[in-house]
Amino acid sequence: MADPTGRVALVTGAARGIGRAIALRLASDGHDVAVNDLDSMQNELDVVAEEIKSAGVKSAAITADVSNAGSVNDMVETAADRLGSLDVMVANAGIAQVKPLLDVTPEDFDRMMAVNVKGVFLCFTAAARRMIDQGTGGKIIGACSIAGHKGFSLLGHYSASKFAVRAMTQAAAQEWAEHGITVNSYCPGIVDTAMWELIDAEIGALQGMDRGEAMAEFSKLIALGRIQTPQDVANFVSYLASGDSDYMTGQSVMIDGGIIFA
């Protein structure tokens, strides 16, 4: 059993992939962890919550759509009420879509922004309000991307959504510093998750590649020579959620194995 921190984290999009890895890592660090995903992911979410409990800490599984303000407010209050407080918010939930910009419909664009930008905004602000009321500071952490530092072909509206997260991270950090709240984001690269399997398949279809070929081509860009795992991301988020990062705020840090250098 990890040494208890007495702190409570909430991780959105936690039924699988990066969110699941973050939730389990924070549990191993000693946080009580509430996990969130959509109603359709309830079974997988419940499994993650049980895995967290097996680490010797408390958990709660809360379904909610992060693009809905009422749902997000209820999620934050439910997590804090069930587990005692809210000290770490990880706004991880997000979607991707591969399309040339000329083929992106207004509906495609609105859906991307609703989840990746509005969803982060709602999670950030709901968490900040709760943390300010508690009066003990906190850690707010968002899901950005290397696409928040460089726009990528065929991922134009996705890239735009991640640039927005980067800007919001900087603004929120400045506004909430007086309350002892730090705000940072993590920027993964090519990660072995269902999202990247989707990107690989869709880019492959557009460019006449077999499954796995697009991923292999992108992976040649990685200086460290291997595809990223969800645990690689979770290890960095552990730092952002800990006291070791108390003097760091407003940053969107690339954790990509060496693809983008800035």
Residue pairs with C-beta under 8 A, 6 or more apart in sequence:
1 55
1 56
2 27
2 28
2 29
2 30
2 55
2 56
2 57
3 30
4 30
4 57
5 29
5 30
5 31
7 30
7 31
7 32
7 85
7 87
7 88
8 31
8 32
8 33
8 34
8 79
8 80
8 83
8 84
8 85
8 86
8 87
8 88
9 23
9 26
9 31
9 32
9 33
9 34
9 87
9 88
9 89
9 90
9 241
10 33
10 34
10 35
10 36
10 75
10 76
10 79
10 86
10 88
10 89
10 90
10 127
11 19
11 22
11 23
11 26
11 33
11 34
11 35
11 36
11 90
11 92
12 19
12 36
12 37
12 64
12 66
12 75
12 90
12 91
12 92
12 93
12 119
12 123
13 19
13 36
13 37
13 66
13 92
13 93
13 94
13 143
14 20
14 22
14 23
14 35
14 36
14 37
14 45
14 48
14 92
15 35
15 37
15 38
15 41
15 44
15 45
15 48
16 41
16 44
16 193
16 194
17 191
17 193
17 194
17 195
17 230
18 92
18 143
18 188
18 191
18 193
18 230
18 233
18 234
19 35
19 37
19 90
19 92
19 93
20 35
20 48
20 230
21 229
21 230
21 231
21 233
21 234
22 90
22 92
22 230
22 233
22 234
22 237
23 33
23 35
23 48
23 52
24 48
24 51
24 52
24 55
24 234
25 231
25 234
25 235
25 237
25 238
26 33
26 88
26 90
26 234
26 237
26 238
26 241
27 33
27 51
27 52
27 55
27 57
27 59
28 55
29 238
29 241
29 242
30 57
31 57
31 87
31 88
31 241
32 57
32 58
32 59
32 83
32 84
33 52
33 57
33 58
33 59
34 59
34 60
34 61
34 62
34 78
34 79
34 82
34 83
35 45
35 48
35 49
35 52
35 59
35 60
35 61
35 62
36 45
36 61
36 62
36 63
36 64
36 66
36 75
36 79
36 93
37 44
37 45
37 63
37 93
38 63
38 64
38 65
39 63
41 63
42 61
42 63
45 61
45 63
46 61
48 59
48 61
49 59
49 60
49 61
50 59
52 58
52 59
53 59
58 83
60 78
60 79
60 82
60 83
62 75
62 78
62 79
64 71
64 72
64 74
64 75
65 71
66 72
66 91
66 93
66 115
66 119
66 120
66 122
66 123
67 114
67 115
67 118
67 119
67 122
68 122
69 122
72 119
72 122
72 123
72 126
73 122
73 126
75 126
76 86
76 89
76 123
76 126
76 127
76 130
77 130
79 86
80 86
80 130
85 134
85 136
86 127
86 130
86 131
86 134
86 138
87 131
87 136
87 138
87 139
88 138
88 139
88 140
88 141
88 241
89 123
89 124
89 127
89 131
89 138
89 139
89 140
89 141
90 141
90 142
90 143
90 237
90 241
91 119
91 120
91 123
91 124
91 127
91 140
91 141
91 142
91 143
92 143
93 115
93 119
93 123
93 143
94 115
94 116
94 119
94 143
94 161
94 195
95 111
95 112
95 115
95 116
95 195
96 155
96 158
96 195
96 198
96 199
97 104
97 108
97 111
97 112
97 155
97 157
97 158
97 202
98 154
98 155
98 198
98 199
98 202
98 203
98 206
99 108
99 154
99 156
99 157
99 202
100 154
100 156
100 206
101 156
101 157
104 156
104 157
108 157
109 157
112 157
112 158
112 160
112 161
113 157
113 160
113 161
113 164
116 158
116 161
116 162
116 164
116 165
117 161
117 164
117 165
117 168
120 142
120 143
120 165
120 168
121 168
123 142
124 140
124 142
124 168
124 172
124 183
127 138
127 140
128 138
128 140
128 172
128 176
128 179
128 181
131 137
131 138
131 140
131 179
131 181
132 176
132 179
132 181
136 180
137 179
137 180
137 181
137 182
138 180
138 181
138 182
139 181
139 182
139 184
139 240
139 241
139 245
140 172
140 176
140 181
140 182
140 183
140 184
141 183
141 184
141 185
141 186
141 237
141 240
141 241
142 165
142 168
142 169
142 183
142 184
142 185
142 186
142 252
143 165
143 185
143 186
144 162
144 165
144 166
144 169
144 185
144 186
144 187
144 252
145 158
145 159
145 162
145 165
145 187
145 188
145 189
146 187
146 188
146 189
146 254
146 256
146 259
146 260
147 155
147 158
147 159
147 162
147 163
148 159
148 162
148 163
148 165
148 166
148 185
148 187
148 252
149 166
149 187
149 252
149 254
149 260
149 262
150 159
150 260
151 159
151 160
151 163
152 158
152 159
154 203
154 206
155 199
162 187
165 185
165 252
166 185
166 252
169 183
169 184
169 185
169 250
169 251
169 252
170 250
170 252
172 183
173 182
173 183
173 184
173 249
173 250
173 251
174 250
176 183
177 249
182 245
182 246
182 248
182 249
183 249
183 250
184 240
184 245
184 248
184 249
184 250
184 251
184 252
184 253
185 251
185 252
185 253
186 233
186 236
186 237
186 240
186 252
186 253
186 255
187 252
187 253
187 254
187 255
187 256
187 260
188 228
188 232
188 233
188 255
188 256
189 222
189 228
189 254
189 255
189 256
189 257
189 259
189 260
190 196
190 215
190 218
190 219
190 221
190 222
190 227
190 228
190 256
190 257
190 259
191 227
191 228
191 229
191 230
191 232
191 233
192 227
192 228
192 229
192 230
193 230
196 215
197 215
199 214
199 215
200 211
200 212
200 213
200 214
200 215
201 211
203 209
203 214
204 210
204 211
204 212
204 213
204 214
207 214
209 217
215 227
219 226
219 227
221 259
222 228
222 256
222 257
222 258
222 259
223 257
223 258
223 259
224 257
224 258
225 257
226 257
228 255
228 256
228 257
232 255
232 257
233 255
236 253
236 255
239 245
240 248
254 260
254 262
